[in-house]
């Protein structure tokens, strides 16, 4: 049984983050993996572009390897797949947050 795919343009627009960005969007830290099969990396690059156009501060990192849902990529979240190097995003994010919000 194949369920027909329906596209509700209004709903898609409502949940498209690129359409929600304004100059009031808070500074944003983004990371993604280019081999994520659940969410295409182009979604993150489009979001970064929208932030840039709105003049919102952001930092973005794209890792070449890693599946979707890596979270913090530590053993506590079952990241035993050899992609533990992705966990550095947490430290980078803390450094960035301190820089942006506390000028540290």
Secondary structure, DSSP 8 states (H G I E B T S, - for coil): --------HHHHHHH-GGGT--TTS--EEEEEETT-SSS-HHHHHHHHHHHHHHT--EEEEEESS--TT-TT-SGGGT--SS-GGGGHHHHHHHHHHHHHHH--
